Amino acid sequence: MNRENDHLKQLGHSTQYPTNYAPEMLETFENQHPDNDYWVELLCPEFTTLCPITGQPDFAEIQIRYIPAQRMVESKSLKLYLFSFRNHGDFHEDCVNIIMKDLIALMDPKYIEVVGLFTPRGGIAIHPYANYGRPGTRYEQLAQTRLQNYHL
């Protein structure tokens, strides 16, 4: 039996859904290829949160793309973490930036970007984009380039 992943609390256990914003739900596992640069893409089409002003539900697909370093996010813990936004009130832009910053604190990736494709409400769709590249590395330049060329 693989003892390296014994610290994972969510995977393989009964699911307990959080009722409030819960970054402590996030868990990682060791990247088996830290010397390789490669993309991990996580598409989360069932994200929900609440408008902090009206309390109305907002729906989105959250797209997370990252180049891992030593640690990677475990997908069930990510699902539970994203579910924790269900009763949490934040603007769309805040949700995307909070998710990105929580994942940076968790994994310390080489590069990460988070997109929120929120469904229209009141006739307007909002699609915030945030990214990060490790300072002082080529990934910092990658972040600047991707941000400058976003939607070009």
TIBAPA-955662 format. One record per residue: residue in one letter; x, y, z of N, C-alpha, C, O in turn. Coordinates in steps of 0.05 Angstrom, whole numbers, padded with zeros to 5 digits, always signed. Atoms other than C-alpha are relative to their C-alpha. Layout:
<pts>
AXYZXYZXYZXYZ ...
</pts>
This chain:
<pts>
M+00017-00024+00000+00000+00000+00000+00018+00025+00000+00038+00026+00014 N-00015-00025+00003+00025+00070-00018-00004+00018+00025-00026+00028+00029 R+00002-00016-00025+00039+00107+00048+00005+00030-00006-00001+00046+00011 E-00006-00028+00006+00060+00172+00012-00025+00017+00001-00024+00040+00007 N+00025-00016+00001-00013+00193+00005-00018-00004+00024-00042+00003+00024 D+00016+00005-00024-00037+00172+00075-00010+00026+00013-00030+00025+00028 H+00008-00025-00011-00043+00246+00093-00026+00011-00012-00038+00029-00001 L+00024-00009+00013-00102+00255+00045-00024-00008+00016-00029-00032+00021 K+00023+00005-00017-00165+00261+00086-00026-00003-00015-00044-00016-00005 Q+00025+00000+00015-00218+00270+00032-00003-00024-00019-00024-00036-00020 L+00001+00021+00021-00200+00218-00021-00006-00027+00013+00008-00036+00031 G+00006+00027-00009-00232+00150-00009-00017+00000+00026-00021-00022+00037 H+00016-00002-00024-00274+00174+00050-00028+00011-00006-00032+00023-00027 S+00026-00011+00003-00347+00193+00059+00002+00030-00003+00017+00043+00011 T-00002-00028+00006-00359+00262+00032-00017+00017+00020-00041+00012+00024 Q+00013-00019-00018-00375+00317+00083+00002+00028-00014+00024+00039-00014 Y-00001-00025+00014-00394+00380+00045+00001+00024+00020-00015+00024+00039 P-00002-00023-00018-00373+00446+00078-00024+00019-00005-00035+00020-00027 T+00022-00019+00002-00427+00498+00091+00010+00029-00002-00006+00047-00007 N-00012-00027+00002-00379+00559+00092+00026-00003-00014+00038-00024-00017 Y-00026-00002+00013-00317+00581+00055+00021-00016+00016+00025-00010+00040 A-00017+00019-00015-00266+00527+00073+00026-00006-00015+00029-00028-00027 P-00025+00006+00014-00195+00534+00044+00015-00024+00013+00033-00036+00001 E-00013+00022-00013-00173+00482+00096-00008-00027-00012+00005-00048-00005 M+00008+00025+00014-00208+00429+00052+00021-00008-00020+00023-00031-00027 L-00019+00005+00021-00152+00435+00001+00023-00018+00010+00033-00015+00032 E-00022+00018-00006-00100+00379+00000+00017-00003-00025+00009+00002-00047 T-00019+00004+00022-00039+00363-00042+00011-00028+00000+00008-00043+00020 F-00016+00024+00002+00001+00304-00066+00026+00007-00015+00027+00028-00028 E-00026-00005+00011+00072+00300-00090+00000-00003-00031-00011-00022-00041 N-00004+00001+00029+00087+00316-00163+00022-00020-00006+00044-00017+00003 Q-00020+00021+00007+00122+00255-00192+00019+00008-00022+00039-00006-00027 H-00017-00010+00022+00154+00297-00248+00006+00029+00004+00001+00045-00014 P-00004-00029-00005+00176+00363-00216+00021+00012-00019+00022+00036-00022 D-00020-00010+00019+00234+00369-00266-00011+00005-00028+00002+00017-00044 N+00013-00005+00026+00185+00370-00325-00019+00024+00003-00033+00026+00023 D+00020-00020+00001+00145+00431-00343-00023-00011-00016-00020-00020-00039 Y+00024+00009+00014+00074+00410-00361-00024+00013+00012-00024+00022+00035 W+00025-00013-00008+00004+00438-00357-00019-00020+00013-00021-00043+00004 V+00023+00015-00012-00051+00412-00311-00024+00019-00003-00023+00042+00005 E+00024-00016+00004-00120+00437-00330-00023-00013+00015-00028-00037+00012 L+00023+00009-00015-00179+00430-00283-00024+00017-00007-00024+00042-00004 L+00024-00014+00008-00248+00448-00309-00022-00006+00019-00029-00030+00023 C+00020+00004-00021-00301+00458-00257-00026+00014-00008-00029+00038-00002 P+00024-00013+00012-00368+00471-00292-00023+00005+00018-00043+00017+00009 E+00023-00002-00017-00413+00471-00231+00005+00018+00024-00006+00013+00046 F-00006-00019-00021-00386+00529-00189-00024+00017+00006-00037+00028-00013 T+00021-00019-00008-00437+00569-00150+00009+00017+00024+00025+00007+00041 T-00006-00018-00022-00431+00628-00103-00024+00019+00002-00043+00018-00014 L+00022-00019-00004-00476+00684-00078+00010+00028-00005+00032+00036+00002 C-00006-00029+00003-00478+00757-00098+00001+00012+00028-00017+00008+00044 P-00003-00010-00027-00453+00794-00036-00020+00023+00006-00024+00030+00029 I+00019-00022-00004-00505+00849-00047-00029-00010+00001-00044-00004+00019 T+00028+00009+00002-00569+00813-00068-00005-00027+00012-00028-00034+00018 G+00003+00027-00009-00556+00743-00043-00009-00019-00022-00014-00043-00017 Q+00008+00017+00023-00576+00717-00112+00023-00019-00007+00046-00012-00005 P-00021+00019+00008-00539+00655-00136+00013+00007-00027+00000+00017-00045 D-00016-00003+00025-00485+00661-00189+00012-00027-00007+00020-00042+00011 F-00009+00026+00010-00463+00603-00232+00023+00005-00019+00023+00024-00034 A-00023-00004+00018-00397+00594-00268+00014-00027-00005+00011-00047+00009 E-00020+00020+00004-00347+00547-00298+00027+00012+00009+00034+00033-00001 I-00026-00009-00008-00281+00556-00262+00021-00017-00015+00020-00042-00014 Q-00022+00013+00014-00220+00539-00304+00026+00006+00014+00033+00029+00018 I-00026-00003-00014-00154+00527-00269+00021-00014-00017+00018-00037-00024 R-00022+00012+00015-00090+00516-00308+00026+00007+00016+00030+00030+00024 Y-00025-00006-00014-00022+00509-00274+00022-00018-00009+00018-00039-00021 I-00025+00016+00004+00049+00485-00282+00010-00006+00028+00019+00011+00042 P-00007+00007-00027+00064+00446-00219+00030+00001+00006+00046-00001-00012 A-00027+00003-00010+00127+00448-00178+00002-00026+00016+00001-00047+00004 Q-00002+00024-00017+00133+00399-00119-00027-00012+00007-00028-00037+00011 R+00026+00009-00010+00060+00394-00099-00022+00005-00021-00021+00024-00036 M+00023-00003+00017-00006+00385-00137-00025-00001+00016-00026-00014+00037 V+00025+00000-00015-00077+00397-00115-00015-00027-00006-00016-00036-00028 E+00015+00025+00003-00118+00334-00102-00029+00008-00008-00040+00026+00004 S+00024-00009+00013-00182+00337-00143-00025-00001+00018-00042+00017+00016 K+00024+00001-00017-00234+00315-00091+00001+00023+00020-00020+00035+00026 S-00002-00022-00018-00208+00366-00042-00006+00026-00014-00018+00044-00002 L+00006-00024+00015-00212+00419-00096-00030+00002-00004-00042+00024-00002 K+00030+00000+00003-00285+00399-00110-00013+00010+00026-00032+00026+00024 L+00012-00008-00026-00302+00406-00036+00006+00030+00006-00012+00044+00016 Y-00008-00028-00004-00264+00472-00031-00018+00019-00017-00029+00038-00007 L+00016-00017+00018-00301+00501-00092-00029-00001+00009-00043+00019+00007 F+00027+00001-00011-00367+00476-00062-00004+00018+00023-00026+00028+00028 S+00002-00017-00024-00351+00516+00000-00008+00029-00007-00015+00045+00011 F+00008-00027+00009-00365+00580-00041-00030+00002-00003-00040+00024-00006 R+00029+00002+00006-00438+00558-00049-00016+00020+00017-00034+00033+00007 N+00014-00018-00018-00462+00599+00011+00016+00025+00007+00010+00040+00025 H-00019-00021-00005-00405+00649+00008-00006+00023-00019-00011+00019-00043 G+00006-00023+00017-00418+00720-00018+00025+00015-00008+00038+00027+00009 D-00022-00015+00011-00364+00750-00062-00006+00007-00029-00020-00008-00043 F+00002-00007+00028-00361+00786-00128+00015-00020-00017+00033-00033-00007 H-00012+00019+00018-00340+00745-00188+00031+00003-00001+00045-00016+00001 E-00029-00005+00001-00272+00778-00192+00014-00008+00026+00036-00019+00025 D-00011+00009-00025-00260+00765-00118+00003-00030+00001+00023-00040+00010 C-00001+00030+00000-00277+00691-00125+00024-00010-00015+00039-00027-00005 V-00023+00009+00017-00226+00682-00181+00026+00006+00014+00044-00012+00014 N-00025-00007-00014-00171+00718-00143+00004-00015+00026+00027-00023+00032 I-00002+00015-00025-00186+00683-00077+00008-00029-00007+00026-00040+00006 I-00007+00027+00008-00184+00615-00112+00029-00002-00008+00044-00020+00001 M-00028+00000+00009-00118+00632-00146+00019+00003+00024+00039-00012+00026 K-00019-00005-00022-00085+00658-00082+00000-00024+00020+00021-00030+00030 D+00001+00024-00017-00109+00598-00041+00016-00023-00012+00030-00037+00002 L-00015+00021+00013-00079+00551-00093+00030+00006+00000+00046-00013+00001 I-00028-00007-00001-00014+00589-00094+00011-00006+00028+00033-00018+00030 A-00009+00006-00027-00009+00584-00018+00002-00030+00005+00019-00039+00020 L+00001+00029-00003-00026+00510-00022+00023-00014-00014+00037-00030-00002 M-00018+00016+00017+00020+00487-00078+00026+00013-00007+00046+00000-00013 D-00023-00015+00010+00070+00542-00094+00007-00009-00028+00030-00018-00033 P-00005+00009+00027+00063+00526-00168+00020+00019-00015+00025+00041-00006 K-00018-00017+00016+00112+00552-00221-00017+00021-00013-00008+00044-00015 Y+00018-00018+00014+00053+00584-00257-00028-00009+00005-00034-00033+00007 I+00029+00007-00002-00023+00587-00248-00017+00022-00012-00009+00045-00011 E+00019-00019+00009-00082+00620-00280-00028-00012+00006-00033-00036+00005 V+00027+00007-00007-00155+00619-00260-00019+00018-00016-00016+00042-00016 V+00020-00014+00015-00214+00639-00304-00027-00007+00011-00033-00030+00017 G+00027+00005-00008-00286+00647-00282-00019+00007-00023-00020+00031-00031 L+00019-00005+00022-00338+00640-00338-00028+00000+00013-00042-00020+00013 F+00025-00003-00014-00398+00666-00301-00023+00004-00020-00020+00018-00040 T+00023-00002+00018-00466+00658-00334-00013+00028+00003-00011+00041+00024 P+00012-00027-00001-00503+00722-00351-00021+00003+00021-00038-00015+00025 R+00022-00008-00018-00546+00756-00299-00004+00029-00006+00015+00045-00006 G+00006-00028+00008-00581+00820-00318+00011+00007-00027+00015+00030-00034 G-00009-00005+00027-00557+00811-00389+00030+00003-00003+00039+00010-00025 I-00029-00004+00001-00483+00814-00372+00014-00025+00010+00009-00034+00032 A-00017+00022-00009-00433+00756-00369+00027+00012+00008+00038+00029-00006 I-00026-00009-00010-00370+00768-00329+00019-00023+00000+00013-00044+00011 H-00020+00021+00003-00307+00728-00343+00027+00010+00011+00045+00016-00005 P-00025-00009-00011-00251+00748-00295+00023-00020-00004+00018-00044-00005 Y-00024+00016+00004-00180+00723-00307+00021+00010+00019+00026+00034+00021 A-00022-00008-00017-00123+00723-00257+00023-00021-00005+00017-00044-00009 N-00023+00019+00002-00053+00693-00263+00023+00008+00017+00024+00030+00027 Y-00024-00004-00017+00013+00687-00227+00022-00018-00011+00018-00041-00019 G-00025+00015+00006+00084+00666-00245+00020+00005+00022+00022+00028+00032 R-00019-00003-00022+00137+00654-00193+00019+00023-00005+00033+00024-00026 P-00018-00023+00003+00176+00719-00183+00029-00009-00004+00039-00028+00008 G-00029+00004+00005+00247+00721-00210+00005-00024-00017+00028-00032-00020 T-00004+00023+00018+00235+00662-00257-00012+00006-00027-00025+00027-00031 R+00011-00004+00027+00216+00654-00330-00031-00002+00001-00044+00007-00017 Y+00029+00002-00003+00145+00638-00304-00013+00027+00006-00036+00032+00000 E+00009-00027-00005+00139+00710-00281-00005+00014-00027-00025+00028-00031 Q+00003-00011+00027+00149+00731-00354-00023-00013-00014-00038+00001-00029 L+00023+00014+00012+00100+00678-00377-00026+00012+00010-00044+00017-00006 A+00025-00012-00010+00047+00708-00331-00004+00028-00012-00027+00034-00019 Q+00003-00027+00012+00060+00779-00358-00009-00003-00029-00027+00012-00038 T+00007+00003+00028+00057+00755-00430-00029-00010-00003-00043+00000-00020 R+00028+00011+00002-00007+00714-00420-00021+00021+00008-00042+00022-00005 L+00019-00021-00008-00041+00771-00384-00002+00022-00021-00025+00030-00028 Q+00000-00021+00020-00021+00822-00437-00015-00010-00026-00027+00006-00040 N+00012+00011+00024-00046+00775-00492-00026-00014+00004-00037-00027-00014 Y+00025+00014-00006-00108+00750-00458-00022+00011-00018-00026+00035-00021 H+00022-00006+00019-00165+00749-00508+00008+00016-00025-00008+00030-00037 L-00009-00013+00025-00123+00775-00566-00005-00019-00023+00001-00012-00046 
</pts>
